[in-house]
Amino acid sequence: MRRRTLLAAALAAGPTVAAGTAPSYATGRRRVLHVRPGDSVQAAVDAVTGPGWTIVVHPGTYREVVNVPADKAGLTLRGATRDPRATVLVHDNANGTPKPDGSGTYGTAGSATFTSAAPGLTVRDLTLANDWLRADHPDITGTQAVAAYVTGDRSHFENVRLLAHQDTLFADTSALDAFDRMYFRRCHIEGDVDFVFGRATAVFEECRFHTLRRDVDFTPKGMVFAPSTARANPHGILAVRCRITSAAEDGAYKLARPWVPSYETTAWPSLVVRDTWIGPGIDAVAPYTNMREAYPWQTMRFREYGNTGPGAQATVPENRPQLTAAEASGHTRETYLGEWRPYR
């Protein structure tokens, strides 16, 4: 997939914006900043002086890296329209991309187009994308290219498109002993390898996960999920009432593999996919695989419940661990998110 294909619909929505100019302030007492073509989204973030601000980004394609630090708590970043294709934040760094100052490469987290460590973040009605392509950089082996790297408790994404290839959404935590919670509702997330991954307690409700076509001669061509949940955390990734679709041939993708990072070998990845339609792009016979043989998926907290579709057929039951009805009652948005109720 060429970069122009990845963002074709988005680029048609408005002009590409060069970063660097300051945003305009709304009049009155409301703490609102407007970012328009010619402005910089990062400049608006930098201008926020306390909790509870809203940044409204008007239609256009903004090619820049955006970083929301932890002291910008309670920030809302939203597109000016309800169409997430109209407002696009995009850049093209990868794990192996050299930094301009010669200090090394960006690394996986550092490759992100959008980074947030702010608690209470809300993002809605826009697109976050990383359009770095392997084919354009055959010399780079660190091919992870993140669209959004998110830490911070109570991060809420609504009607957001997250586009990349490898490692699209890094849903992580602010510390190894933190159980940061995230809620994604009616989002579109696409990629190929491990494109939803990390340590966070992350609930995906009514989202679409879309696997991309890859011009490679091996299978699996990728995996949707790669959780790295802390052993002490009872809740990892939960996908409920979602859809999993594919542009690739039938059975080309796995549903998940466990990620046990070298910096936290005690991790016990947790994933529950329930009440979800799984298309034929997922290998129904063997939907899970290992990242490393030392940490087999069978020893992880991978479960399903009430799924439908050709990719959900349990033709080999031992390869598709299921929750009982009683167990399923403990895997809901309410139990995962606790007193925080963004779905209201």
WOLINVEN-V947189 format. One record per residue. RES is the residue in one small letter. SS is DSSP state (h for helix, s for strand, l for the rest). OMEGA is omega in whole degrees, 0 to 359 (* if undefined). D_FIRST is the distance of its C-alpha to the first C-alpha in Angstrom with 2 decimals. Layout:
((RES | SS | OMEGA | D_FIRST) (RES | SS | OMEGA | D_FIRST))
//
This chain:
((m | l | 179 | 0.00) (r | l | 182 | 3.77) (r | h | 182 | 6.60) (r | h | 177 | 8.26) (t | h | 182 | 6.25) (l | h | 186 | 6.76) (l | l | 187 | 10.29) (a | h | 182 | 11.16) (a | h | 182 | 13.99) (a | h | 182 | 15.21) (l | h | 179 | 15.53) (a | l | 186 | 17.49) (a | l | 183 | 19.95) (g | l | 184 | 21.61) (p | l | 172 | 21.98) (t | s | 187 | 20.45) (v | s | 174 | 23.27) (a | s | 181 | 24.57) (a | l | 171 | 26.03) (g | l | 183 | 29.69) (t | l | 184 | 31.92) (a | l | 179 | 34.01) (p | l | 177 | 33.65) (s | s | 181 | 36.43) (y | s | 173 | 38.82) (a | l | 177 | 39.90) (t | l | 179 | 43.59) (g | l | 188 | 45.98) (r | l | 180 | 46.15) (r | l | 181 | 42.73) (r | l | 184 | 40.53) (v | s | 173 | 37.47) (l | s | 177 | 35.31) (h | s | 176 | 33.17) (v | s | 181 | 30.15) (r | l | 177 | 29.38) (p | l | 186 | 27.29) (g | l | 177 | 28.77) (d | l | 177 | 29.58) (s | l | 176 | 28.10) (v | h | 179 | 27.28) (q | h | 177 | 28.48) (a | h | 177 | 31.69) (a | h | 177 | 32.31) (v | h | 181 | 31.90) (d | h | 183 | 34.28) (a | h | 179 | 36.74) (v | l | 188 | 37.13) (t | l | 180 | 40.61) (g | l | 183 | 41.07) (p | l | 170 | 39.93) (g | l | 178 | 39.00) (w | l | 173 | 37.18) (t | s | 173 | 34.50) (i | s | 179 | 31.85) (v | s | 183 | 30.59) (v | s | 184 | 27.45) (h | l | 186 | 27.41) (p | l | 180 | 24.45) (g | s | 176 | 22.17) (t | s | 186 | 19.28) (y | s | 182 | 20.94) (r | s | 179 | 19.31) (e | l | 173 | 21.49) (v | l | 183 | 22.20) (v | s | 181 | 24.59) (n | s | 178 | 27.13) (v | s | 182 | 29.69) (p | l | 186 | 32.57) (a | l | 183 | 34.89) (d | l | 176 | 37.66) (k | l | 185 | 35.78) (a | l | 175 | 36.71) (g | l | 181 | 36.34) (l | l | 170 | 33.82) (t | s | 177 | 31.93) (l | s | 184 | 28.75) (r | s | 172 | 27.69) (g | s | 184 | 26.07) (a | l | 177 | 28.73) (t | l | 179 | 27.60) (r | l | 179 | 26.81) (d | l | 183 | 23.33) (p | l | 178 | 20.91) (r | l | 185 | 18.35) (a | l | 184 | 21.04) (t | s | 188 | 21.27) (v | s | 170 | 18.39) (l | s | 187 | 19.00) (v | s | 170 | 16.19) (h | s | 189 | 16.24) (d | l | 171 | 14.40) (n | l | 174 | 16.75) (a | l | 176 | 16.26) (n | l | 185 | 19.10) (g | l | 178 | 19.67) (t | l | 178 | 19.48) (p | s | 175 | 23.05) (k | l | 182 | 25.08) (p | l | 183 | 26.59) (d | l | 177 | 30.10) (g | l | 184 | 29.66) (s | l | 180 | 30.55) (g | l | 180 | 27.72) (t | s | 186 | 24.18) (y | l | 187 | 23.07) (g | h | 185 | 22.84) (t | h | 182 | 20.87) (a | h | 182 | 22.88) (g | h | 180 | 23.16) (s | l | 190 | 19.45) (a | l | 171 | 19.49) (t | l | 180 | 18.93) (f | s | 178 | 21.68) (t | s | 175 | 24.58) (s | s | 171 | 27.70) (a | l | 187 | 30.88) (a | l | 174 | 32.91) (p | l | 178 | 34.77) (g | l | 179 | 34.81) (l | l | 169 | 31.52) (t | s | 176 | 30.19) (v | s | 182 | 26.76) (r | s | 168 | 26.07) (d | l | 175 | 24.42) (l | l | 180 | 21.55) (t | s | 171 | 17.98) (l | s | 188 | 17.43) (a | s | 169 | 14.05) (n | s | 186 | 12.87) (d | l | 172 | 9.90) (w | l | 183 | 10.59) (l | l | 178 | 8.05) (r | h | 185 | 9.68) (a | h | 180 | 8.84) (d | h | 185 | 10.68) (h | l | 183 | 13.52) (p | l | 180 | 14.63) (d | l | 183 | 18.07) (i | l | 181 | 17.41) (t | l | 177 | 18.09) (g | l | 192 | 18.28) (t | l | 174 | 14.64) (q | l | 182 | 15.63) (a | l | 193 | 14.48) (v | l | 172 | 16.41) (a | l | 181 | 16.22) (a | s | 174 | 19.86) (y | s | 189 | 22.66) (v | s | 168 | 25.66) (t | l | 180 | 29.21) (g | l | 183 | 32.41) (d | l | 176 | 34.26) (r | l | 175 | 33.83) (s | s | 190 | 30.31) (h | s | 178 | 29.33) (f | s | 183 | 25.98) (e | s | 177 | 26.22) (n | l | 181 | 23.74) (v | l | 173 | 21.06) (r | s | 178 | 17.27) (l | s | 189 | 15.81) (l | s | 172 | 12.09) (a | l | 176 | 10.52) (h | l | 181 | 9.40) (q | l | 176 | 12.69) (d | l | 183 | 15.94) (t | l | 185 | 14.98) (l | s | 178 | 18.64) (f | s | 181 | 21.52) (a | s | 191 | 24.57) (d | l | 179 | 27.39) (t | l | 184 | 31.10) (s | l | 177 | 33.23) (a | l | 182 | 35.33) (l | l | 180 | 35.58) (d | l | 179 | 38.46) (a | l | 178 | 36.93) (f | l | 183 | 35.69) (d | l | 183 | 33.64) (r | s | 180 | 32.73) (m | s | 181 | 29.63) (y | s | 180 | 29.08) (f | s | 182 | 25.85) (r | s | 178 | 26.52) (r | l | 177 | 24.37) (c | l | 174 | 21.22) (h | s | 184 | 17.61) (i | s | 182 | 15.88) (e | s | 180 | 12.43) (g | s | 178 | 10.84) (d | l | 185 | 11.20) (v | l | 174 | 14.20) (d | l | 194 | 17.39) (f | l | 165 | 15.79) (v | s | 190 | 19.26) (f | s | 174 | 21.90) (g | s | 189 | 25.20) (r | l | 191 | 28.97) (a | l | 163 | 29.48) (t | s | 190 | 31.28) (a | s | 178 | 28.43) (v | s | 176 | 28.84) (f | s | 182 | 26.01) (e | s | 179 | 27.55) (e | l | 178 | 26.02) (c | l | 173 | 22.48) (r | s | 174 | 19.31) (f | s | 187 | 17.16) (h | s | 179 | 13.82) (t | s | 186 | 12.01) (l | l | 172 | 8.31) (r | l | 177 | 7.49) (r | l | 180 | 7.62) (d | l | 178 | 8.61) (v | l | 185 | 11.90) (d | l | 179 | 15.43) (f | l | 172 | 17.00) (t | l | 356 | 17.71) (p | l | 179 | 17.68) (k | l | 177 | 13.99) (g | s | 180 | 14.85) (m | s | 179 | 17.38) (v | s | 187 | 17.70) (f | s | 172 | 20.86) (a | s | 181 | 22.56) (p | s | 177 | 25.83) (s | l | 186 | 28.31) (t | l | 176 | 31.25) (a | l | 181 | 34.58) (r | l | 182 | 37.26) (a | l | 183 | 39.60) (n | l | 180 | 37.22) (p | l | 186 | 37.87) (h | l | 176 | 34.65) (g | l | 180 | 31.03) (i | s | 176 | 28.02) (l | s | 173 | 28.95) (a | s | 184 | 26.68) (v | s | 181 | 28.89) (r | l | 180 | 28.36) (c | l | 173 | 24.57) (r | s | 176 | 21.91) (i | s | 184 | 19.29) (t | s | 184 | 16.71) (s | s | 170 | 13.70) (a | l | 181 | 10.87) (a | l | 181 | 11.68) (e | l | 183 | 14.92) (d | l | 175 | 18.26) (g | l | 185 | 19.44) (a | l | 186 | 16.35) (y | s | 170 | 16.78) (k | s | 177 | 19.91) (l | s | 184 | 21.32) (a | s | 166 | 22.46) (r | s | 182 | 23.91) (p | l | 175 | 26.59) (w | l | 173 | 26.20) (v | l | 186 | 29.57) (p | l | 178 | 29.21) (s | l | 180 | 31.41) (y | l | 177 | 33.05) (e | l | 185 | 34.07) (t | l | 176 | 34.78) (t | l | 181 | 36.81) (a | l | 179 | 33.80) (w | l | 188 | 33.90) (p | l | 182 | 30.54) (s | s | 178 | 31.01) (l | s | 172 | 28.74) (v | s | 174 | 29.99) (v | s | 185 | 27.91) (r | s | 175 | 30.28) (d | l | 187 | 30.66) (t | l | 175 | 26.92) (w | s | 182 | 25.17) (i | s | 184 | 22.93) (g | l | 185 | 20.79) (p | l | 178 | 20.49) (g | l | 179 | 17.27) (i | s | 178 | 19.73) (d | l | 184 | 22.08) (a | l | 182 | 25.36) (v | l | 182 | 27.62) (a | l | 187 | 26.55) (p | l | 181 | 24.40) (y | s | 177 | 25.27) (t | s | 181 | 25.05) (n | l | 168 | 26.37) (m | l | 173 | 24.87) (r | l | 185 | 28.12) (e | l | 179 | 30.88) (a | l | 182 | 33.46) (y | l | 184 | 32.17) (p | l | 183 | 31.72) (w | h | 182 | 30.11) (q | h | 180 | 33.32) (t | h | 183 | 35.24) (m | l | 181 | 33.02) (r | s | 179 | 33.42) (f | s | 182 | 30.81) (r | s | 175 | 32.06) (e | s | 178 | 31.18) (y | s | 172 | 33.31) (g | l | 180 | 33.32) (n | l | 180 | 29.71) (t | s | 178 | 28.92) (g | l | 184 | 26.35) (p | h | 179 | 25.46) (g | h | 181 | 23.79) (a | h | 184 | 27.02) (q | l | 182 | 29.47) (a | l | 181 | 31.71) (t | l | 174 | 32.41) (v | l | 190 | 33.30) (p | h | 182 | 34.99) (e | h | 178 | 35.31) (n | h | 182 | 31.54) (r | l | 180 | 31.32) (p | l | 183 | 33.96) (q | s | 171 | 35.15) (l | l | 166 | 37.12) (t | l | 178 | 40.48) (a | h | 179 | 41.28) (a | h | 179 | 43.41) (e | h | 182 | 40.72) (a | h | 180 | 38.16) (s | l | 177 | 40.54) (g | l | 180 | 39.89) (h | l | 179 | 36.11) (t | l | 178 | 35.77) (r | h | 180 | 34.58) (e | h | 181 | 38.27) (t | h | 181 | 38.93) (y | h | 188 | 35.82) (l | h | 175 | 36.32) (g | l | 184 | 40.13) (e | l | 178 | 41.97) (w | l | 186 | 38.83) (r | l | 182 | 37.96) (p | l | 181 | 35.07) (y | l | 176 | 34.56) (r | l | * | 37.88))
//
